[in-house]
């Protein structure tokens, strides 16, 4: 568990992306108090920034409302189509980047976050919820608009919004957490398929698909599920409409 890793000294801290970047910025600013204010740079973005390219003219209108869409199962990484024909994937990298871009754009006066998802990764869901909340705290109202389905993680990602709008036909519900593994040991034995593995530690091979969980491994699985429930229940929802 993350807290256990912190207590054991395996990690230095448990933080969101924005908290890590803020700490780095403050550390550099403290080391160079009279220098230029530090600016986080990415190699790819630095290259584009210093490569001459024509920039589109920005209008001087009153501003606009940004639309951010999240469709399909929620997962870490970029939004994409499932290679096995399972539909769209709502990638946390893509959606969180869209919220950060909205906060940086002075023309954005509000954000509509359109969600149509059955759920998925709790880590990815929490990252999206965090960026939505930061956008709201930056003074840009965020309205979460639920589509056909907004259940489990699809409900969780809306908790950072100022208001949530659901249609009469929207299927939504609780934040449910499940996990497990398929066990193919008997099937492999029937067809003469054998495997070998080398591992160290009591639970290093707990997700081995040739055998069921041991009693000790089930304890760790239940601890994982309880932690996800505890974390999600701590994210109190905003007033809903």
Biotite code that builds the C-alpha atoms (Angstrom):
import biotite.structure as struc

atoms = struc.array([
    struc.Atom([0.000, 0.000, 0.000], chain_id="A", res_id=1, res_name="UNK", atom_name="CA", element="C"),
    struc.Atom([1.246, 3.566, -0.610], chain_id="A", res_id=2, res_name="UNK", atom_name="CA", element="C"),
    struc.Atom([1.205, 4.472, 3.091], chain_id="A", res_id=3, res_name="UNK", atom_name="CA", element="C"),
    struc.Atom([3.122, 1.307, 3.927], chain_id="A", res_id=4, res_name="UNK", atom_name="CA", element="C"),
    struc.Atom([5.723, 2.147, 1.285], chain_id="A", res_id=5, res_name="UNK", atom_name="CA", element="C"),
    struc.Atom([6.121, 5.595, 2.861], chain_id="A", res_id=6, res_name="UNK", atom_name="CA", element="C"),
    struc.Atom([6.476, 4.167, 6.372], chain_id="A", res_id=7, res_name="UNK", atom_name="CA", element="C"),
    struc.Atom([9.079, 1.669, 5.124], chain_id="A", res_id=8, res_name="UNK", atom_name="CA", element="C"),
    struc.Atom([11.147, 4.408, 3.498], chain_id="A", res_id=9, res_name="UNK", atom_name="CA", element="C"),
    struc.Atom([10.654, 3.064, -0.035], chain_id="A", res_id=10, res_name="UNK", atom_name="CA", element="C"),
    struc.Atom([9.289, 6.440, -1.189], chain_id="A", res_id=11, res_name="UNK", atom_name="CA", element="C"),
    struc.Atom([9.903, 9.974, 0.094], chain_id="A", res_id=12, res_name="UNK", atom_name="CA", element="C"),
    struc.Atom([6.338, 11.280, -0.090], chain_id="A", res_id=13, res_name="UNK", atom_name="CA", element="C"),
    struc.Atom([2.837, 10.658, -1.419], chain_id="A", res_id=14, res_name="UNK", atom_name="CA", element="C"),
    struc.Atom([1.862, 13.575, -3.661], chain_id="A", res_id=15, res_name="UNK", atom_name="CA", element="C"),
    struc.Atom([-0.150, 14.558, -6.689], chain_id="A", res_id=16, res_name="UNK", atom_name="CA", element="C"),
    struc.Atom([1.624, 15.716, -9.846], chain_id="A", res_id=17, res_name="UNK", atom_name="CA", element="C"),
    struc.Atom([0.972, 19.413, -9.141], chain_id="A", res_id=18, res_name="UNK", atom_name="CA", element="C"),
    struc.Atom([2.354, 19.082, -5.596], chain_id="A", res_id=19, res_name="UNK", atom_name="CA", element="C"),
    struc.Atom([5.586, 17.519, -6.869], chain_id="A", res_id=20, res_name="UNK", atom_name="CA", element="C"),
    struc.Atom([6.045, 20.299, -9.436], chain_id="A", res_id=21, res_name="UNK", atom_name="CA", element="C"),
    struc.Atom([5.331, 22.979, -6.828], chain_id="A", res_id=22, res_name="UNK", atom_name="CA", element="C"),
    struc.Atom([7.913, 21.504, -4.463], chain_id="A", res_id=23, res_name="UNK", atom_name="CA", element="C"),
    struc.Atom([10.546, 21.395, -7.216], chain_id="A", res_id=24, res_name="UNK", atom_name="CA", element="C"),
    struc.Atom([9.821, 24.998, -8.171], chain_id="A", res_id=25, res_name="UNK", atom_name="CA", element="C"),
    struc.Atom([10.104, 26.178, -4.559], chain_id="A", res_id=26, res_name="UNK", atom_name="CA", element="C"),
    struc.Atom([13.365, 24.261, -4.110], chain_id="A", res_id=27, res_name="UNK", atom_name="CA", element="C"),
    struc.Atom([14.946, 25.887, -7.161], chain_id="A", res_id=28, res_name="UNK", atom_name="CA", element="C"),
    struc.Atom([13.622, 29.318, -6.150], chain_id="A", res_id=29, res_name="UNK", atom_name="CA", element="C"),
    struc.Atom([15.189, 28.924, -2.691], chain_id="A", res_id=30, res_name="UNK", atom_name="CA", element="C"),
    struc.Atom([18.563, 28.005, -4.213], chain_id="A", res_id=31, res_name="UNK", atom_name="CA", element="C"),
    struc.Atom([18.504, 31.010, -6.575], chain_id="A", res_id=32, res_name="UNK", atom_name="CA", element="C"),
    struc.Atom([16.489, 33.682, -4.740], chain_id="A", res_id=33, res_name="UNK", atom_name="CA", element="C"),
    struc.Atom([17.705, 36.550, -6.938], chain_id="A", res_id=34, res_name="UNK", atom_name="CA", element="C"),
    struc.Atom([17.628, 34.763, -10.261], chain_id="A", res_id=35, res_name="UNK", atom_name="CA", element="C"),
    struc.Atom([14.861, 34.402, -12.821], chain_id="A", res_id=36, res_name="UNK", atom_name="CA", element="C"),
    struc.Atom([11.731, 32.712, -11.545], chain_id="A", res_id=37, res_name="UNK", atom_name="CA", element="C"),
    struc.Atom([12.071, 28.969, -12.358], chain_id="A", res_id=38, res_name="UNK", atom_name="CA", element="C"),
    struc.Atom([10.020, 27.493, -15.157], chain_id="A", res_id=39, res_name="UNK", atom_name="CA", element="C"),
    struc.Atom([9.464, 23.773, -15.616], chain_id="A", res_id=40, res_name="UNK", atom_name="CA", element="C"),
    struc.Atom([10.636, 22.579, -19.025], chain_id="A", res_id=41, res_name="UNK", atom_name="CA", element="C"),
    struc.Atom([10.036, 19.385, -20.979], chain_id="A", res_id=42, res_name="UNK", atom_name="CA", element="C"),
    struc.Atom([12.510, 18.394, -23.651], chain_id="A", res_id=43, res_name="UNK", atom_name="CA", element="C"),
    struc.Atom([9.881, 17.991, -26.385], chain_id="A", res_id=44, res_name="UNK", atom_name="CA", element="C"),
    struc.Atom([8.118, 21.246, -25.491], chain_id="A", res_id=45, res_name="UNK", atom_name="CA", element="C"),
    struc.Atom([11.414, 23.116, -25.219], chain_id="A", res_id=46, res_name="UNK", atom_name="CA", element="C"),
    struc.Atom([12.263, 21.956, -28.731], chain_id="A", res_id=47, res_name="UNK", atom_name="CA", element="C"),
    struc.Atom([8.912, 23.113, -30.123], chain_id="A", res_id=48, res_name="UNK", atom_name="CA", element="C"),
    struc.Atom([9.189, 26.419, -28.265], chain_id="A", res_id=49, res_name="UNK", atom_name="CA", element="C"),
    struc.Atom([12.513, 27.213, -29.900], chain_id="A", res_id=50, res_name="UNK", atom_name="CA", element="C"),
    struc.Atom([11.531, 25.998, -33.359], chain_id="A", res_id=51, res_name="UNK", atom_name="CA", element="C"),
    struc.Atom([10.069, 28.848, -35.460], chain_id="A", res_id=52, res_name="UNK", atom_name="CA", element="C"),
    struc.Atom([6.453, 28.051, -36.336], chain_id="A", res_id=53, res_name="UNK", atom_name="CA", element="C"),
    struc.Atom([3.591, 30.295, -37.412], chain_id="A", res_id=54, res_name="UNK", atom_name="CA", element="C"),
    struc.Atom([1.178, 30.908, -34.562], chain_id="A", res_id=55, res_name="UNK", atom_name="CA", element="C"),
    struc.Atom([-2.551, 31.284, -35.172], chain_id="A", res_id=56, res_name="UNK", atom_name="CA", element="C"),
    struc.Atom([-4.006, 34.650, -34.250], chain_id="A", res_id=57, res_name="UNK", atom_name="CA", element="C"),
    struc.Atom([-6.112, 34.624, -31.095], chain_id="A", res_id=58, res_name="UNK", atom_name="CA", element="C"),
    struc.Atom([-9.374, 36.453, -31.097], chain_id="A", res_id=59, res_name="UNK", atom_name="CA", element="C"),
    struc.Atom([-10.127, 39.296, -28.712], chain_id="A", res_id=60, res_name="UNK", atom_name="CA", element="C"),
    struc.Atom([-13.620, 38.092, -27.923], chain_id="A", res_id=61, res_name="UNK", atom_name="CA", element="C"),
    struc.Atom([-15.168, 37.763, -24.458], chain_id="A", res_id=62, res_name="UNK", atom_name="CA", element="C"),
    struc.Atom([-13.859, 34.221, -24.036], chain_id="A", res_id=63, res_name="UNK", atom_name="CA", element="C"),
    struc.Atom([-15.279, 30.762, -24.470], chain_id="A", res_id=64, res_name="UNK", atom_name="CA", element="C"),
    struc.Atom([-16.330, 27.600, -22.650], chain_id="A", res_id=65, res_name="UNK", atom_name="CA", element="C"),
    struc.Atom([-13.940, 24.681, -22.959], chain_id="A", res_id=66, res_name="UNK", atom_name="CA", element="C"),
    struc.Atom([-15.401, 21.228, -23.583], chain_id="A", res_id=67, res_name="UNK", atom_name="CA", element="C"),
    struc.Atom([-13.448, 18.273, -22.186], chain_id="A", res_id=68, res_name="UNK", atom_name="CA", element="C"),
    struc.Atom([-14.779, 14.822, -22.987], chain_id="A", res_id=69, res_name="UNK", atom_name="CA", element="C"),
    struc.Atom([-14.104, 11.561, -21.201], chain_id="A", res_id=70, res_name="UNK", atom_name="CA", element="C"),
    struc.Atom([-15.527, 8.510, -22.935], chain_id="A", res_id=71, res_name="UNK", atom_name="CA", element="C"),
    struc.Atom([-15.006, 4.833, -22.220], chain_id="A", res_id=72, res_name="UNK", atom_name="CA", element="C"),
    struc.Atom([-13.122, 2.833, -19.626], chain_id="A", res_id=73, res_name="UNK", atom_name="CA", element="C"),
    struc.Atom([-10.811, 4.921, -17.437], chain_id="A", res_id=74, res_name="UNK", atom_name="CA", element="C"),
    struc.Atom([-7.127, 3.981, -17.569], chain_id="A", res_id=75, res_name="UNK", atom_name="CA", element="C"),
    struc.Atom([-3.680, 5.426, -17.030], chain_id="A", res_id=76, res_name="UNK", atom_name="CA", element="C"),
    struc.Atom([-1.975, 6.865, -20.111], chain_id="A", res_id=77, res_name="UNK", atom_name="CA", element="C"),
    struc.Atom([-3.440, 8.534, -23.167], chain_id="A", res_id=78, res_name="UNK", atom_name="CA", element="C"),
    struc.Atom([-6.993, 8.305, -24.456], chain_id="A", res_id=79, res_name="UNK", atom_name="CA", element="C"),
    struc.Atom([-7.203, 5.693, -27.202], chain_id="A", res_id=80, res_name="UNK", atom_name="CA", element="C"),
    struc.Atom([-9.263, 3.036, -28.884], chain_id="A", res_id=81, res_name="UNK", atom_name="CA", element="C"),
    struc.Atom([-9.075, -0.444, -27.415], chain_id="A", res_id=82, res_name="UNK", atom_name="CA", element="C"),
    struc.Atom([-6.996, -2.706, -29.720], chain_id="A", res_id=83, res_name="UNK", atom_name="CA", element="C"),
    struc.Atom([-9.416, -5.580, -29.086], chain_id="A", res_id=84, res_name="UNK", atom_name="CA", element="C"),
    struc.Atom([-12.507, -3.703, -30.168], chain_id="A", res_id=85, res_name="UNK", atom_name="CA", element="C"),
    struc.Atom([-13.616, -2.839, -26.642], chain_id="A", res_id=86, res_name="UNK", atom_name="CA", element="C"),
    struc.Atom([-14.441, 0.764, -27.431], chain_id="A", res_id=87, res_name="UNK", atom_name="CA", element="C"),
    struc.Atom([-12.795, 3.967, -26.294], chain_id="A", res_id=88, res_name="UNK", atom_name="CA", element="C"),
    struc.Atom([-10.459, 4.432, -23.344], chain_id="A", res_id=89, res_name="UNK", atom_name="CA", element="C"),
    struc.Atom([-10.479, 7.607, -21.214], chain_id="A", res_id=90, res_name="UNK", atom_name="CA", element="C"),
    struc.Atom([-6.764, 8.123, -20.604], chain_id="A", res_id=91, res_name="UNK", atom_name="CA", element="C"),
    struc.Atom([-5.831, 10.093, -17.497], chain_id="A", res_id=92, res_name="UNK", atom_name="CA", element="C"),
    struc.Atom([-2.832, 11.720, -19.222], chain_id="A", res_id=93, res_name="UNK", atom_name="CA", element="C"),
    struc.Atom([-5.021, 13.146, -21.983], chain_id="A", res_id=94, res_name="UNK", atom_name="CA", element="C"),
    struc.Atom([-7.862, 14.381, -19.763], chain_id="A", res_id=95, res_name="UNK", atom_name="CA", element="C"),
    struc.Atom([-5.646, 15.894, -17.054], chain_id="A", res_id=96, res_name="UNK", atom_name="CA", element="C"),
    struc.Atom([-3.585, 17.683, -19.719], chain_id="A", res_id=97, res_name="UNK", atom_name="CA", element="C"),
    struc.Atom([-6.808, 19.159, -21.120], chain_id="A", res_id=98, res_name="UNK", atom_name="CA", element="C"),
    struc.Atom([-7.722, 20.592, -17.710], chain_id="A", res_id=99, res_name="UNK", atom_name="CA", element="C"),
    struc.Atom([-4.253, 22.089, -17.285], chain_id="A", res_id=100, res_name="UNK", atom_name="CA", element="C"),
    struc.Atom([-4.464, 23.630, -20.758], chain_id="A", res_id=101, res_name="UNK", atom_name="CA", element="C"),
    struc.Atom([-7.828, 25.172, -19.856], chain_id="A", res_id=102, res_name="UNK", atom_name="CA", element="C"),
    struc.Atom([-6.327, 26.749, -16.743], chain_id="A", res_id=103, res_name="UNK", atom_name="CA", element="C"),
    struc.Atom([-3.473, 28.255, -18.727], chain_id="A", res_id=104, res_name="UNK", atom_name="CA", element="C"),
    struc.Atom([-5.734, 29.738, -21.415], chain_id="A", res_id=105, res_name="UNK", atom_name="CA", element="C"),
    struc.Atom([-6.971, 33.196, -20.341], chain_id="A", res_id=106, res_name="UNK", atom_name="CA", element="C"),
    struc.Atom([-9.836, 32.947, -22.827], chain_id="A", res_id=107, res_name="UNK", atom_name="CA", element="C"),
    struc.Atom([-11.401, 29.978, -21.001], chain_id="A", res_id=108, res_name="UNK", atom_name="CA", element="C"),
    struc.Atom([-14.149, 31.225, -18.690], chain_id="A", res_id=109, res_name="UNK", atom_name="CA", element="C"),
    struc.Atom([-15.679, 27.858, -17.771], chain_id="A", res_id=110, res_name="UNK", atom_name="CA", element="C"),
    struc.Atom([-15.295, 24.137, -18.477], chain_id="A", res_id=111, res_name="UNK", atom_name="CA", element="C"),
    struc.Atom([-17.920, 21.550, -19.342], chain_id="A", res_id=112, res_name="UNK", atom_name="CA", element="C"),
    struc.Atom([-16.632, 18.063, -18.525], chain_id="A", res_id=113, res_name="UNK", atom_name="CA", element="C"),
    struc.Atom([-18.672, 15.519, -20.471], chain_id="A", res_id=114, res_name="UNK", atom_name="CA", element="C"),
    struc.Atom([-18.408, 12.034, -18.924], chain_id="A", res_id=115, res_name="UNK", atom_name="CA", element="C"),
    struc.Atom([-19.679, 8.760, -20.362], chain_id="A", res_id=116, res_name="UNK", atom_name="CA", element="C"),
    struc.Atom([-17.924, 5.924, -18.582], chain_id="A", res_id=117, res_name="UNK", atom_name="CA", element="C"),
    struc.Atom([-18.558, 2.739, -16.650], chain_id="A", res_id=118, res_name="UNK", atom_name="CA", element="C"),
    struc.Atom([-15.396, 3.326, -14.618], chain_id="A", res_id=119, res_name="UNK", atom_name="CA", element="C"),
    struc.Atom([-11.923, 1.837, -14.532], chain_id="A", res_id=120, res_name="UNK", atom_name="CA", element="C"),
    struc.Atom([-8.635, 2.519, -12.759], chain_id="A", res_id=121, res_name="UNK", atom_name="CA", element="C"),
    struc.Atom([-9.047, 4.237, -9.365], chain_id="A", res_id=122, res_name="UNK", atom_name="CA", element="C"),
    struc.Atom([-5.611, 5.846, -9.711], chain_id="A", res_id=123, res_name="UNK", atom_name="CA", element="C"),
    struc.Atom([-6.478, 7.327, -13.103], chain_id="A", res_id=124, res_name="UNK", atom_name="CA", element="C"),
    struc.Atom([-9.901, 8.435, -11.833], chain_id="A", res_id=125, res_name="UNK", atom_name="CA", element="C"),
    struc.Atom([-8.386, 10.225, -8.856], chain_id="A", res_id=126, res_name="UNK", atom_name="CA", element="C"),
    struc.Atom([-5.849, 12.023, -11.067], chain_id="A", res_id=127, res_name="UNK", atom_name="CA", element="C"),
    struc.Atom([-8.660, 13.340, -13.287], chain_id="A", res_id=128, res_name="UNK", atom_name="CA", element="C"),
    struc.Atom([-10.738, 14.371, -10.264], chain_id="A", res_id=129, res_name="UNK", atom_name="CA", element="C"),
    struc.Atom([-7.738, 16.264, -8.870], chain_id="A", res_id=130, res_name="UNK", atom_name="CA", element="C"),
    struc.Atom([-7.190, 18.313, -12.042], chain_id="A", res_id=131, res_name="UNK", atom_name="CA", element="C"),
    struc.Atom([-10.904, 19.114, -12.238], chain_id="A", res_id=132, res_name="UNK", atom_name="CA", element="C"),
    struc.Atom([-10.808, 20.354, -8.642], chain_id="A", res_id=133, res_name="UNK", atom_name="CA", element="C"),
    struc.Atom([-7.675, 22.449, -9.275], chain_id="A", res_id=134, res_name="UNK", atom_name="CA", element="C"),
    struc.Atom([-9.397, 24.054, -12.257], chain_id="A", res_id=135, res_name="UNK", atom_name="CA", element="C"),
    struc.Atom([-12.381, 24.965, -10.095], chain_id="A", res_id=136, res_name="UNK", atom_name="CA", element="C"),
    struc.Atom([-10.106, 26.330, -7.363], chain_id="A", res_id=137, res_name="UNK", atom_name="CA", element="C"),
    struc.Atom([-8.361, 28.484, -9.996], chain_id="A", res_id=138, res_name="UNK", atom_name="CA", element="C"),
    struc.Atom([-11.628, 30.370, -10.483], chain_id="A", res_id=139, res_name="UNK", atom_name="CA", element="C"),
    struc.Atom([-12.816, 28.545, -13.609], chain_id="A", res_id=140, res_name="UNK", atom_name="CA", element="C"),
    struc.Atom([-16.213, 26.925, -12.990], chain_id="A", res_id=141, res_name="UNK", atom_name="CA", element="C"),
    struc.Atom([-16.351, 23.236, -13.925], chain_id="A", res_id=142, res_name="UNK", atom_name="CA", element="C"),
    struc.Atom([-19.691, 21.642, -14.792], chain_id="A", res_id=143, res_name="UNK", atom_name="CA", element="C"),
    struc.Atom([-19.676, 17.846, -15.076], chain_id="A", res_id=144, res_name="UNK", atom_name="CA", element="C"),
    struc.Atom([-22.309, 16.624, -17.535], chain_id="A", res_id=145, res_name="UNK", atom_name="CA", element="C"),
    struc.Atom([-23.053, 12.911, -17.275], chain_id="A", res_id=146, res_name="UNK", atom_name="CA", element="C"),
    struc.Atom([-23.891, 11.046, -20.458], chain_id="A", res_id=147, res_name="UNK", atom_name="CA", element="C"),
    struc.Atom([-25.514, 7.635, -20.829], chain_id="A", res_id=148, res_name="UNK", atom_name="CA", element="C"),
    struc.Atom([-23.409, 6.069, -18.064], chain_id="A", res_id=149, res_name="UNK", atom_name="CA", element="C"),
    struc.Atom([-21.387, 7.580, -15.214], chain_id="A", res_id=150, res_name="UNK", atom_name="CA", element="C"),
    struc.Atom([-20.824, 4.785, -12.750], chain_id="A", res_id=151, res_name="UNK", atom_name="CA", element="C"),
    struc.Atom([-18.009, 3.883, -10.385], chain_id="A", res_id=152, res_name="UNK", atom_name="CA", element="C"),
    struc.Atom([-14.914, 5.727, -11.689], chain_id="A", res_id=153, res_name="UNK", atom_name="CA", element="C"),
    struc.Atom([-17.193, 7.594, -14.105], chain_id="A", res_id=154, res_name="UNK", atom_name="CA", element="C"),
    struc.Atom([-18.892, 9.054, -11.030], chain_id="A", res_id=155, res_name="UNK", atom_name="CA", element="C"),
    struc.Atom([-15.596, 9.539, -9.156], chain_id="A", res_id=156, res_name="UNK", atom_name="CA", element="C"),
    struc.Atom([-14.069, 11.801, -11.839], chain_id="A", res_id=157, res_name="UNK", atom_name="CA", element="C"),
    struc.Atom([-16.960, 14.270, -11.460], chain_id="A", res_id=158, res_name="UNK", atom_name="CA", element="C"),
    struc.Atom([-16.371, 14.932, -7.757], chain_id="A", res_id=159, res_name="UNK", atom_name="CA", element="C"),
    struc.Atom([-14.014, 17.848, -8.394], chain_id="A", res_id=160, res_name="UNK", atom_name="CA", element="C"),
    struc.Atom([-16.624, 19.809, -10.352], chain_id="A", res_id=161, res_name="UNK", atom_name="CA", element="C"),
    struc.Atom([-18.656, 22.750, -9.060], chain_id="A", res_id=162, res_name="UNK", atom_name="CA", element="C"),
    struc.Atom([-21.865, 21.072, -10.167], chain_id="A", res_id=163, res_name="UNK", atom_name="CA", element="C"),
    struc.Atom([-22.927, 17.746, -11.673], chain_id="A", res_id=164, res_name="UNK", atom_name="CA", element="C"),
    struc.Atom([-25.719, 17.495, -14.225], chain_id="A", res_id=165, res_name="UNK", atom_name="CA", element="C"),
    struc.Atom([-27.293, 14.112, -14.961], chain_id="A", res_id=166, res_name="UNK", atom_name="CA", element="C"),
    struc.Atom([-30.052, 13.373, -17.443], chain_id="A", res_id=167, res_name="UNK", atom_name="CA", element="C"),
    struc.Atom([-33.181, 11.392, -16.470], chain_id="A", res_id=168, res_name="UNK", atom_name="CA", element="C"),
    struc.Atom([-31.826, 8.435, -18.433], chain_id="A", res_id=169, res_name="UNK", atom_name="CA", element="C"),
    struc.Atom([-28.270, 8.578, -17.090], chain_id="A", res_id=170, res_name="UNK", atom_name="CA", element="C"),
    struc.Atom([-27.182, 5.349, -15.419], chain_id="A", res_id=171, res_name="UNK", atom_name="CA", element="C"),
    struc.Atom([-25.022, 6.239, -12.447], chain_id="A", res_id=172, res_name="UNK", atom_name="CA", element="C"),
    struc.Atom([-24.261, 4.653, -9.116], chain_id="A", res_id=173, res_name="UNK", atom_name="CA", element="C"),
    struc.Atom([-21.794, 3.891, -6.403], chain_id="A", res_id=174, res_name="UNK", atom_name="CA", element="C"),
    struc.Atom([-18.023, 3.746, -6.573], chain_id="A", res_id=175, res_name="UNK", atom_name="CA", element="C"),
    struc.Atom([-17.574, -0.025, -6.598], chain_id="A", res_id=176, res_name="UNK", atom_name="CA", element="C"),
    struc.Atom([-14.134, -1.638, -6.543], chain_id="A", res_id=177, res_name="UNK", atom_name="CA", element="C"),
    struc.Atom([-13.338, -5.138, -7.741], chain_id="A", res_id=178, res_name="UNK", atom_name="CA", element="C"),
    struc.Atom([-10.150, -7.010, -8.508], chain_id="A", res_id=179, res_name="UNK", atom_name="CA", element="C"),
    struc.Atom([-8.970, -10.571, -8.950], chain_id="A", res_id=180, res_name="UNK", atom_name="CA", element="C"),
    struc.Atom([-7.184, -12.838, -11.359], chain_id="A", res_id=181, res_name="UNK", atom_name="CA", element="C"),
    struc.Atom([-8.001, -15.756, -13.680], chain_id="A", res_id=182, res_name="UNK", atom_name="CA", element="C"),
    struc.Atom([-6.599, -19.134, -12.606], chain_id="A", res_id=183, res_name="UNK", atom_name="CA", element="C"),
    struc.Atom([-5.546, -21.402, -15.499], chain_id="A", res_id=184, res_name="UNK", atom_name="CA", element="C"),
    struc.Atom([-3.519, -23.995, -13.585], chain_id="A", res_id=185, res_name="UNK", atom_name="CA", element="C"),
    struc.Atom([-5.853, -26.940, -14.124], chain_id="A", res_id=186, res_name="UNK", atom_name="CA", element="C"),
    struc.Atom([-6.444, -26.016, -17.769], chain_id="A", res_id=187, res_name="UNK", atom_name="CA", element="C"),
    struc.Atom([-2.706, -25.785, -18.458], chain_id="A", res_id=188, res_name="UNK", atom_name="CA", element="C"),
    struc.Atom([-2.125, -29.116, -16.750], chain_id="A", res_id=189, res_name="UNK", atom_name="CA", element="C"),
    struc.Atom([-4.802, -30.756, -18.892], chain_id="A", res_id=190, res_name="UNK", atom_name="CA", element="C"),
    struc.Atom([-3.014, -29.670, -22.084], chain_id="A", res_id=191, res_name="UNK", atom_name="CA", element="C"),
    struc.Atom([0.474, -30.367, -20.811], chain_id="A", res_id=192, res_name="UNK", atom_name="CA", element="C"),
    struc.Atom([1.556, -26.742, -20.566], chain_id="A", res_id=193, res_name="UNK", atom_name="CA", element="C"),
    struc.Atom([4.136, -26.070, -17.856], chain_id="A", res_id=194, res_name="UNK", atom_name="CA", element="C"),
    struc.Atom([5.776, -22.894, -16.600], chain_id="A", res_id=195, res_name="UNK", atom_name="CA", element="C"),
    struc.Atom([8.613, -22.036, -14.231], chain_id="A", res_id=196, res_name="UNK", atom_name="CA", element="C"),
    struc.Atom([9.114, -18.889, -12.183], chain_id="A", res_id=197, res_name="UNK", atom_name="CA", element="C"),
    struc.Atom([11.641, -17.530, -9.717], chain_id="A", res_id=198, res_name="UNK", atom_name="CA", element="C"),
    struc.Atom([10.531, -14.980, -7.120], chain_id="A", res_id=199, res_name="UNK", atom_name="CA", element="C"),
    struc.Atom([11.491, -13.636, -3.713], chain_id="A", res_id=200, res_name="UNK", atom_name="CA", element="C"),
    struc.Atom([9.191, -12.278, -1.025], chain_id="A", res_id=201, res_name="UNK", atom_name="CA", element="C"),
    struc.Atom([5.956, -13.668, 0.376], chain_id="A", res_id=202, res_name="UNK", atom_name="CA", element="C"),
    struc.Atom([3.691, -11.959, -2.151], chain_id="A", res_id=203, res_name="UNK", atom_name="CA", element="C"),
    struc.Atom([5.960, -11.477, -5.163], chain_id="A", res_id=204, res_name="UNK", atom_name="CA", element="C"),
    struc.Atom([4.005, -14.029, -7.181], chain_id="A", res_id=205, res_name="UNK", atom_name="CA", element="C"),
    struc.Atom([0.540, -13.381, -5.823], chain_id="A", res_id=206, res_name="UNK", atom_name="CA", element="C"),
    struc.Atom([-0.864, -12.633, -9.284], chain_id="A", res_id=207, res_name="UNK", atom_name="CA", element="C"),
    struc.Atom([0.489, -15.873, -10.760], chain_id="A", res_id=208, res_name="UNK", atom_name="CA", element="C"),
    struc.Atom([-2.370, -17.246, -12.867], chain_id="A", res_id=209, res_name="UNK", atom_name="CA", element="C"),
    struc.Atom([-1.463, -20.885, -12.260], chain_id="A", res_id=210, res_name="UNK", atom_name="CA", element="C"),
    struc.Atom([-2.803, -20.942, -8.679], chain_id="A", res_id=211, res_name="UNK", atom_name="CA", element="C"),
    struc.Atom([-5.422, -19.237, -6.493], chain_id="A", res_id=212, res_name="UNK", atom_name="CA", element="C"),
    struc.Atom([-4.609, -16.598, -3.881], chain_id="A", res_id=213, res_name="UNK", atom_name="CA", element="C"),
    struc.Atom([-3.328, -17.864, -0.543], chain_id="A", res_id=214, res_name="UNK", atom_name="CA", element="C"),
    struc.Atom([-4.992, -16.734, 2.685], chain_id="A", res_id=215, res_name="UNK", atom_name="CA", element="C"),
    struc.Atom([-2.219, -14.168, 3.225], chain_id="A", res_id=216, res_name="UNK", atom_name="CA", element="C"),
    struc.Atom([-2.584, -12.859, -0.337], chain_id="A", res_id=217, res_name="UNK", atom_name="CA", element="C"),
    struc.Atom([-6.327, -12.484, 0.102], chain_id="A", res_id=218, res_name="UNK", atom_name="CA", element="C"),
    struc.Atom([-5.586, -10.304, 3.138], chain_id="A", res_id=219, res_name="UNK", atom_name="CA", element="C"),
    struc.Atom([-3.474, -8.004, 0.963], chain_id="A", res_id=220, res_name="UNK", atom_name="CA", element="C"),
    struc.Atom([-6.150, -7.906, -1.750], chain_id="A", res_id=221, res_name="UNK", atom_name="CA", element="C"),
    struc.Atom([-8.792, -6.902, 0.824], chain_id="A", res_id=222, res_name="UNK", atom_name="CA", element="C"),
    struc.Atom([-6.455, -4.259, 2.266], chain_id="A", res_id=223, res_name="UNK", atom_name="CA", element="C"),
    struc.Atom([-6.035, -2.806, -1.236], chain_id="A", res_id=224, res_name="UNK", atom_name="CA", element="C"),
    struc.Atom([-9.801, -2.658, -1.805], chain_id="A", res_id=225, res_name="UNK", atom_name="CA", element="C"),
    struc.Atom([-10.399, -1.081, 1.613], chain_id="A", res_id=226, res_name="UNK", atom_name="CA", element="C"),
    struc.Atom([-7.819, 1.625, 0.920], chain_id="A", res_id=227, res_name="UNK", atom_name="CA", element="C"),
    struc.Atom([-9.451, 2.543, -2.388], chain_id="A", res_id=228, res_name="UNK", atom_name="CA", element="C"),
    struc.Atom([-12.858, 2.786, -0.675], chain_id="A", res_id=229, res_name="UNK", atom_name="CA", element="C"),
    struc.Atom([-11.411, 4.902, 2.138], chain_id="A", res_id=230, res_name="UNK", atom_name="CA", element="C"),
    struc.Atom([-9.739, 7.268, -0.340], chain_id="A", res_id=231, res_name="UNK", atom_name="CA", element="C"),
    struc.Atom([-12.814, 7.667, -2.546], chain_id="A", res_id=232, res_name="UNK", atom_name="CA", element="C"),
    struc.Atom([-15.149, 8.230, 0.411], chain_id="A", res_id=233, res_name="UNK", atom_name="CA", element="C"),
    struc.Atom([-12.909, 11.069, 1.585], chain_id="A", res_id=234, res_name="UNK", atom_name="CA", element="C"),
    struc.Atom([-13.586, 12.979, -1.672], chain_id="A", res_id=235, res_name="UNK", atom_name="CA", element="C"),
    struc.Atom([-16.838, 14.612, -0.651], chain_id="A", res_id=236, res_name="UNK", atom_name="CA", element="C"),
    struc.Atom([-18.977, 15.541, -3.662], chain_id="A", res_id=237, res_name="UNK", atom_name="CA", element="C"),
    struc.Atom([-19.843, 19.146, -4.489], chain_id="A", res_id=238, res_name="UNK", atom_name="CA", element="C"),
    struc.Atom([-23.497, 20.237, -4.630], chain_id="A", res_id=239, res_name="UNK", atom_name="CA", element="C"),
    struc.Atom([-25.252, 18.475, -7.486], chain_id="A", res_id=240, res_name="UNK", atom_name="CA", element="C"),
    struc.Atom([-27.810, 19.869, -9.892], chain_id="A", res_id=241, res_name="UNK", atom_name="CA", element="C"),
])
